[in-house]
Amino acid sequence: MLPTIVVPRRFVSPVDPNSIAAFVPILIMAIVAAGFAGGTLLASHYLGKRINDPAKLLAYECGVTPVGNARDRFHTRFYLVAMLFIVFDIETVFLYPWAVVYKQLAIFGLIEMAVFIAILLAGLVYVWGKGALEWD
């Protein structure tokens, strides 16, 4: 027979957790959040000034006058470098949890992370050797 856990009355919720009434606070929070978002959008629409002049409607590129068509094609290398950045950035995020538990992992954790970094560096050397990081 399993032992019975006695919970003091002050910690017992008056609402059955399996009923719909348990979700009322979440529904209220969702309504308030949607109301706030919609209210601020409507307030800015009706209270804000709208002055449309040609200079305001131009595309902004770091203070430089835009040159050429915005629909020009980008070279595939641009996307490749962006994907490589994301891959290496996500892989380096794995270093933070390892650093937090470094003392508990001891030498096993050190060897495991050395192998991980070696694989990461091998991928970087491979990509570098293929010329994917060249920006010609």
MDTraj code that builds the backbone (N, CA, C; nanometers):
import mdtraj as md
import numpy as np

residues = "MET LEU PRO THR ILE VAL VAL PRO ARG ARG PHE VAL SER PRO VAL ASP PRO ASN SER ILE ALA ALA PHE VAL PRO ILE LEU ILE MET ALA ILE VAL ALA ALA GLY PHE ALA GLY GLY THR LEU LEU ALA SER HIS TYR LEU GLY LYS ARG ILE ASN ASP PRO ALA LYS LEU LEU ALA TYR GLU CYS GLY VAL THR PRO VAL GLY ASN ALA ARG ASP ARG PHE HIS THR ARG PHE TYR LEU VAL ALA MET LEU PHE ILE VAL PHE ASP ILE GLU THR VAL PHE LEU TYR PRO TRP ALA VAL VAL TYR LYS GLN LEU ALA ILE PHE GLY LEU ILE GLU MET ALA VAL PHE ILE ALA ILE LEU LEU ALA GLY LEU VAL TYR VAL TRP GLY LYS GLY ALA LEU GLU TRP ASP".split()
xyz = np.array([
    [0.0840, -0.1179, 0.0000],
    [0.0000, 0.0000, 0.0000],
    [0.0883, 0.1240, 0.0000],
    [0.0544, 0.2231, -0.0832],
    [0.1322, 0.3459, -0.0930],
    [0.1021, 0.4363, 0.0250],
    [0.2056, 0.5083, 0.0720],
    [0.1807, 0.6016, 0.1824],
    [0.0960, 0.7193, 0.1354],
    [0.0133, 0.7691, 0.2228],
    [-0.0733, 0.8815, 0.1917],
    [-0.0038, 1.0105, 0.2322],
    [-0.0034, 1.1070, 0.1424],
    [0.0572, 1.2359, 0.1727],
    [-0.0535, 1.3302, 0.2162],
    [-0.0359, 1.3860, 0.3334],
    [-0.1352, 1.4782, 0.3873],
    [-0.0919, 1.6194, 0.3521],
    [-0.1783, 1.6913, 0.2815],
    [-0.1495, 1.8282, 0.2409],
    [-0.2321, 1.9204, 0.3290],
    [-0.1690, 2.0215, 0.3887],
    [-0.2470, 2.1164, 0.4699],
    [-0.3543, 2.1837, 0.3858],
    [-0.4662, 2.2196, 0.4468],
    [-0.5797, 2.2767, 0.3754],
    [-0.5461, 2.4079, 0.3051],
    [-0.4499, 2.4845, 0.3570],
    [-0.4213, 2.6147, 0.2969],
    [-0.3531, 2.6005, 0.1609],
    [-0.2975, 2.4827, 0.1281],
    [-0.2321, 2.4608, -0.0001],
    [-0.3213, 2.3905, -0.1016],
    [-0.4398, 2.3526, -0.0633],
    [-0.5301, 2.2817, -0.1531],
    [-0.6103, 2.3836, -0.2337],
    [-0.6084, 2.3688, -0.3657],
    [-0.6821, 2.4592, -0.4529],
    [-0.8308, 2.4267, -0.4455],
    [-0.9162, 2.5291, -0.4421],
    [-1.0595, 2.5024, -0.4385],
    [-1.1141, 2.4548, -0.5730],
    [-1.0315, 2.4611, -0.6797],
    [-1.0749, 2.4230, -0.8136],
    [-1.0153, 2.2875, -0.8485],
    [-1.0972, 2.1999, -0.9026],
    [-1.0490, 2.0696, -0.9483],
    [-0.9565, 2.0915, -1.0680],
    [-0.8308, 2.0415, -1.0637],
    [-0.7372, 2.0666, -1.1738],
    [-0.7793, 2.0022, -1.3055],
    [-0.8739, 1.9096, -1.3035],
    [-0.9183, 1.8433, -1.4253],
    [-1.0399, 1.9099, -1.4884],
    [-1.0869, 2.0193, -1.4292],
    [-1.2069, 2.0840, -1.4823],
    [-1.1688, 2.2024, -1.5715],
    [-1.2661, 2.2490, -1.6438],
    [-1.2467, 2.3648, -1.7323],
    [-1.2179, 2.4896, -1.6505],
    [-1.2700, 2.4978, -1.5308],
    [-1.2526, 2.6165, -1.4470],
    [-1.1059, 2.6406, -1.4130],
    [-1.0234, 2.5380, -1.4209],
    [-0.8812, 2.5552, -1.3925],
    [-0.8127, 2.6400, -1.4998],
    [-0.8719, 2.6503, -1.6187],
    [-0.8110, 2.7246, -1.7288],
    [-0.8640, 2.8680, -1.7406],
    [-0.9527, 2.9072, -1.6521],
    [-1.0085, 3.0427, -1.6562],
    [-0.9003, 3.1497, -1.6387],
    [-0.8044, 3.1363, -1.5458],
    [-0.6995, 3.2393, -1.5352],
    [-0.6177, 3.2525, -1.6637],
    [-0.5920, 3.1425, -1.7314],
    [-0.5167, 3.1482, -1.8571],
    [-0.5996, 3.2196, -1.9635],
    [-0.7284, 3.1919, -1.9682],
    [-0.8170, 3.2585, -2.0630],
    [-0.8228, 3.4083, -2.0358],
    [-0.8306, 3.4462, -1.9094],
    [-0.8337, 3.5882, -1.8734],
    [-0.7042, 3.6559, -1.9156],
    [-0.5898, 3.5903, -1.8918],
    [-0.4616, 3.6470, -1.9301],
    [-0.4521, 3.6633, -2.0824],
    [-0.5011, 3.5656, -2.1589],
    [-0.4982, 3.5744, -2.3051],
    [-0.5861, 3.6882, -2.3536],
    [-0.7029, 3.7063, -2.2926],
    [-0.7927, 3.8153, -2.3310],
    [-0.7292, 3.9508, -2.3004],
    [-0.6680, 3.9631, -2.1830],
    [-0.6018, 4.0890, -2.1467],
    [-0.4855, 4.1178, -2.2418],
    [-0.4051, 4.0160, -2.2758],
    [-0.2919, 4.0356, -2.3666],
    [-0.3393, 4.0767, -2.5055],
    [-0.4412, 4.0084, -2.5575],
    [-0.4940, 4.0434, -2.6894],
    [-0.5572, 4.1826, -2.6863],
    [-0.6268, 4.2151, -2.5795],
    [-0.6870, 4.3479, -2.5669],
    [-0.5818, 4.4577, -2.5599],
    [-0.4743, 4.4329, -2.4876],
    [-0.3671, 4.5323, -2.4790],
    [-0.3011, 4.5523, -2.6146],
    [-0.2700, 4.4419, -2.6841],
    [-0.2064, 4.4517, -2.8157],
    [-0.2981, 4.5249, -2.9141],
    [-0.4231, 4.4847, -2.9199],
    [-0.5173, 4.5500, -3.0108],
    [-0.5426, 4.6944, -2.9733],
    [-0.5530, 4.7222, -2.8443],
    [-0.5777, 4.8588, -2.7982],
    [-0.4629, 4.9528, -2.8315],
    [-0.3400, 4.9078, -2.8127],
    [-0.2264, 4.9937, -2.8459],
    [-0.2157, 5.0157, -2.9965],
    [-0.2460, 4.9134, -3.0766],
    [-0.2440, 4.9319, -3.2218],
    [-0.3517, 5.0303, -3.2661],
    [-0.4712, 5.0158, -3.2126],
    [-0.5788, 5.1095, -3.2481],
    [-0.5481, 5.2505, -3.2001],
    [-0.4940, 5.2643, -3.0804],
    [-0.4605, 5.3970, -3.0284],
    [-0.3542, 5.4639, -3.1149],
    [-0.2531, 5.3910, -3.1565],
    [-0.1503, 5.4516, -3.2410],
    [-0.2057, 5.4862, -3.3781],
    [-0.2998, 5.4064, -3.4271],
    [-0.3597, 5.4357, -3.5575],
    [-0.4438, 5.5629, -3.5533],
    [-0.5232, 5.5796, -3.4497],
    [-0.6134, 5.6945, -3.4430],
    [-0.5480, 5.8193, -3.3837],
    [-0.4468, 5.8044, -3.2979],
    [-0.3874, 5.9205, -3.2322],
    [-0.2595, 5.9692, -3.3003],
    [-0.1933, 5.8833, -3.3753],
    [-0.0658, 5.9212, -3.4359],
    [-0.0821, 6.0030, -3.5624],
    [0.0197, 6.0871, -3.5899],
    [0.0191, 6.1669, -3.7122],
    [0.0648, 6.0807, -3.8287],
    [0.0043, 6.1029, -3.9434],
    [0.0462, 6.0338, -4.0647],
    [0.0765, 6.1384, -4.1704],
    [0.2043, 6.1657, -4.1891],
    [0.2471, 6.2614, -4.2905],
    [0.3268, 6.1828, -4.3936],
    [0.2711, 6.1653, -4.5106],
    [0.3380, 6.0898, -4.6163],
    [0.4035, 6.1866, -4.7140],
    [0.5354, 6.1899, -4.7128],
    [0.6074, 6.2670, -4.8131],
    [0.7021, 6.1711, -4.8862],
    [0.7486, 6.2074, -5.0020],
    [0.8315, 6.1153, -5.0820],
    [0.9590, 6.0714, -5.0110],
    [1.0200, 6.1590, -4.9336],
    [1.1442, 6.1225, -4.8651],
    [1.1183, 6.0166, -4.7586],
    [1.0040, 6.0239, -4.6931],
    [0.9717, 5.9270, -4.5890],
    [0.9411, 5.7899, -4.6476],
    [0.8876, 5.7852, -4.7676],
    [0.8493, 5.6591, -4.8287],
    [0.9639, 5.5901, -4.9024],
    [1.0821, 5.6511, -4.9089],
    [1.1977, 5.5877, -4.9733],
    [1.2509, 5.4735, -4.8876],
    [1.3141, 5.3770, -4.9529],
    [1.3804, 5.2694, -4.8791],
    [1.5019, 5.3267, -4.8075],
    [1.5225, 5.2850, -4.6835],
    [1.6339, 5.3362, -4.6038],
    [1.7441, 5.2315, -4.5995],
    [1.8638, 5.2713, -4.6427],
    [1.9779, 5.1801, -4.6392],
    [2.0943, 5.2488, -4.5701],
    [2.0889, 5.2554, -4.4407],
    [2.1974, 5.3100, -4.3583],
    [2.2312, 5.4534, -4.3951],
    [2.1354, 5.5324, -4.4338],
    [2.1604, 5.6714, -4.4657],
    [2.2136, 5.6943, -4.6056],
    [2.2313, 5.5889, -4.6833],
    [2.2830, 5.6001, -4.8190],
    [2.1661, 5.5889, -4.9156],
    [2.1688, 5.6704, -5.0184],
    [2.0634, 5.6652, -5.1187],
    [2.0660, 5.5293, -5.1874],
    [1.9525, 5.4603, -5.1976],
    [1.9501, 5.3274, -5.2585],
    [1.9942, 5.3315, -5.4047],
    [2.0710, 5.2307, -5.4437],
    [2.1194, 5.2198, -5.5813],
    [2.0707, 5.0884, -5.6382],
    [2.0134, 5.0905, -5.7551],
    [1.9706, 4.9677, -5.8201],
    [1.8328, 4.9232, -5.7767],
    [1.7974, 4.8052, -5.8233],
    [1.6664, 4.7484, -5.7980],
    [1.6708, 4.6626, -5.6717],
    [1.5667, 4.6683, -5.5925],
    [1.5612, 4.5871, -5.4708],
    [1.5358, 4.4402, -5.5020],
    [1.4964, 4.4088, -5.6234],
    [1.4658, 4.2714, -5.6617],
    [1.5852, 4.1987, -5.7232],
    [1.7041, 4.2574, -5.7172],
    [1.8225, 4.1908, -5.7718],
    [1.8493, 4.0611, -5.6978],
    [1.9078, 3.9659, -5.7677],
    [1.9384, 3.8367, -5.7062],
    [2.0684, 3.8442, -5.6279],
    [2.0699, 3.7715, -5.5164],
    [2.1914, 3.7597, -5.4377],
    [2.2649, 3.6338, -5.4800],
    [2.3959, 3.6380, -5.4646],
    [2.4764, 3.5202, -5.4957],
    [2.4490, 3.4134, -5.3901],
    [2.4576, 3.2885, -5.4300],
    [2.4312, 3.1760, -5.3397],
    [2.5282, 3.1752, -5.2226],
    [2.6471, 3.2285, -5.2432],
    [2.7483, 3.2300, -5.1376],
    [2.7010, 3.3103, -5.0160],
    [2.6205, 3.4120, -5.0383],
    [2.5663, 3.4903, -4.9277],
    [2.4835, 3.4018, -4.8347],
    [2.3967, 3.3202, -4.8931],
    [2.3126, 3.2307, -4.8125],
    [2.3956, 3.1212, -4.7474],
    [2.4971, 3.0735, -4.8157],
    [2.5834, 2.9696, -4.7602],
    [2.6573, 3.0204, -4.6372],
    [2.7098, 3.1414, -4.6449],
    [2.7784, 3.1993, -4.5288],
    [2.6799, 3.2202, -4.4143],
    [2.5584, 3.2626, -4.4448],
    [2.4576, 3.2820, -4.3403],
    [2.4234, 3.1496, -4.2724],
    [2.4077, 3.0427, -4.3512],
    [2.3773, 2.9114, -4.2922],
    [2.4950, 2.8592, -4.2106],
    [2.6158, 2.8801, -4.2588],
    [2.7334, 2.8366, -4.1825],
    [2.7429, 2.9106, -4.0500],
    [2.7126, 3.0398, -4.0520],
    [2.7129, 3.1160, -3.9276],
    [2.6123, 3.0580, -3.8292],
    [2.4930, 3.0270, -3.8766],
    [2.3905, 2.9720, -3.7884],
    [2.4342, 2.8375, -3.7321],
    [2.4898, 2.7520, -3.8166],
    [2.5336, 2.6194, -3.7706],
    [2.6411, 2.6320, -3.6636],
    [2.7448, 2.7112, -3.6895],
    [2.8531, 2.7233, -3.5920],
    [2.8080, 2.7984, -3.4675],
    [2.7172, 2.8912, -3.4824],
    [2.6656, 2.9641, -3.3675],
    [2.5853, 2.8721, -3.2768],
    [2.5004, 2.7887, -3.3349],
    [2.4211, 2.6955, -3.2545],
    [2.5116, 2.5927, -3.1867],
    [2.6139, 2.5480, -3.2566],
    [2.7034, 2.4496, -3.1957],
    [2.7819, 2.5090, -3.0796],
    [2.8178, 2.6347, -3.0887],
    [2.8908, 2.6944, -2.9767],
    [2.7997, 2.7197, -2.8566],
    [2.6693, 2.7250, -2.8782],
    [2.5766, 2.7385, -2.7659],
    [2.5860, 2.6164, -2.6745],
    [2.6227, 2.5015, -2.7293],
    [2.6370, 2.3809, -2.6484],
    [2.7539, 2.3894, -2.5508],
    [2.8411, 2.4863, -2.5670],
    [2.9531, 2.5022, -2.4738],
    [2.9070, 2.5564, -2.3381],
    [2.8006, 2.6343, -2.3340],
    [2.7560, 2.6950, -2.2086],
    [2.7050, 2.5928, -2.1069],
    [2.6169, 2.5003, -2.1428],
    [2.5756, 2.4014, -2.0422],
    [2.6921, 2.3154, -1.9955],
    [2.7841, 2.2870, -2.0875],
    [2.9011, 2.2083, -2.0496],
    [2.9851, 2.2836, -1.9479],
    [3.0014, 2.4134, -1.9660],
    [3.0818, 2.4926, -1.8734],
    [3.0166, 2.4993, -1.7356],
    [2.8843, 2.4935, -1.7311],
    [2.8143, 2.5000, -1.6026],
    [2.8404, 2.3744, -1.5195],
    [2.8419, 2.2576, -1.5840],
    [2.8595, 2.1314, -1.5115],
    [2.9993, 2.0731, -1.5307],
    [3.0963, 2.1579, -1.5623],
    [3.2321, 2.1117, -1.5911],
    [3.2932, 2.0325, -1.4753],
    [3.2769, 2.0788, -1.3525],
    [3.3392, 2.0109, -1.2383],
    [3.2786, 1.8732, -1.2132],
    [3.1491, 1.8566, -1.2401],
    [3.0877, 1.7264, -1.2185],
    [3.1276, 1.6265, -1.3267],
    [3.1560, 1.6740, -1.4469],
    [3.1907, 1.5832, -1.5562],
    [3.3347, 1.5350, -1.5483],
    [3.4207, 1.6118, -1.4864],
    [3.5624, 1.5775, -1.4669],
    [3.6323, 1.5517, -1.6005],
    [3.7182, 1.4533, -1.6060],
    [3.8005, 1.4283, -1.7237],
    [3.7171, 1.3761, -1.8408],
    [3.6103, 1.3021, -1.8123],
    [3.5233, 1.2523, -1.9185],
    [3.4608, 1.3689, -1.9958],
    [3.4136, 1.4689, -1.9235],
    [3.3544, 1.5860, -1.9876],
    [3.4560, 1.6644, -2.0688],
    [3.5783, 1.6705, -2.0191],
    [3.6833, 1.7410, -2.0917],
    [3.7151, 1.6706, -2.2231],
    [3.7254, 1.5391, -2.2200],
    [3.7546, 1.4626, -2.3415],
    [3.6368, 1.4722, -2.4391],
    [3.5169, 1.4609, -2.3864],
    [3.3973, 1.4703, -2.4711],
    [3.3896, 1.6065, -2.5414],
    [3.4189, 1.7148, -2.4685],
    [3.4144, 1.8476, -2.5290],
    [3.5302, 1.8676, -2.6254],
    [3.6445, 1.8079, -2.5985],
    [3.7570, 1.8169, -2.6920],
    [3.7210, 1.7491, -2.8244],
    [3.6533, 1.6354, -2.8178],
    [3.6091, 1.5677, -2.9406],
    [3.5069, 1.6543, -3.0139],
    [3.4147, 1.7143, -2.9410],
    [3.3134, 1.8007, -3.0014],
    [3.3783, 1.9189, -3.0727],
    [3.4745, 1.9845, -3.0065],
    [3.5424, 2.0989, -3.0673],
    [3.6278, 2.0548, -3.1848],
    [3.6870, 1.9362, -3.1775],
    [3.7660, 1.8858, -3.2902],
    [3.6769, 1.8637, -3.4128],
    [3.5587, 1.8084, -3.3921],
    [3.4644, 1.7898, -3.5045],
    [3.4213, 1.9261, -3.5593],
    [3.3975, 2.0209, -3.4716],
    [3.3603, 2.1560, -3.5134],
    [3.4723, 2.2201, -3.5952],
    [3.5960, 2.2068, -3.5491],
    [3.7097, 2.2624, -3.6227],
    [3.7318, 2.1899, -3.7546],
    [3.7095, 2.0594, -3.7580],
    [3.7228, 1.9849, -3.8838],
    [3.6205, 2.0358, -3.9857],
    [3.4991, 2.0632, -3.9417],
    [3.3986, 2.1193, -4.0316],
    [3.4377, 2.2569, -4.0807],
    [3.4946, 2.3388, -3.9922],
    [3.5391, 2.4717, -4.0320],
    [3.6529, 2.4641, -4.1338],
    [3.7493, 2.3750, -4.1110],
    [3.8610, 2.3584, -4.2047],
    [3.8092, 2.3085, -4.3391],
    [3.7138, 2.2181, -4.3392],
    [3.6568, 2.1655, -4.4632],
    [3.5887, 2.2768, -4.5426],
    [3.5061, 2.3565, -4.4723],
    [3.4344, 2.4654, -4.5383],
    [3.5325, 2.5704, -4.5893],
    [3.6340, 2.5989, -4.5105],
    [3.7358, 2.6956, -4.5503],
    [3.8112, 2.6459, -4.6733],
    [3.8442, 2.5162, -4.6732],
    [3.9159, 2.4570, -4.7862],
    [3.8327, 2.4568, -4.9139],
    [3.7025, 2.4418, -4.9023],
    [3.6148, 2.4442, -5.0187],
    [3.5948, 2.5854, -5.0732],
    [3.6376, 2.6878, -4.9971],
    [3.6257, 2.8251, -5.0429],
    [3.4914, 2.8881, -5.0151],
    [3.4150, 2.8304, -4.9245],
    [3.2826, 2.8838, -4.8954],
    [3.2895, 3.0163, -4.8208],
    [3.4006, 3.0457, -4.7573],
    [3.4134, 3.1696, -4.6814],
    [3.4764, 3.2809, -4.7628],
    [3.5107, 3.2547, -4.8872],
    [3.5673, 3.3592, -4.9744],
    [3.4555, 3.4505, -5.0217],
    [3.4798, 3.5788, -5.0244],
    [3.3767, 3.6744, -5.0596],
    [3.4165, 3.7519, -5.1848],
    [3.4467, 3.6802, -5.2911],
    [3.4924, 3.7443, -5.4154],
    [3.3788, 3.7903, -5.4991],
])
top = md.Topology()
chain = top.add_chain()
for i, resn in enumerate(residues, 1):
    res = top.add_residue(resn, chain, resSeq=i)
    for name in ("N", "CA", "C"):
        top.add_atom(name, md.element.get_by_symbol(name[0]), res)
traj = md.Trajectory(xyz[None], top)
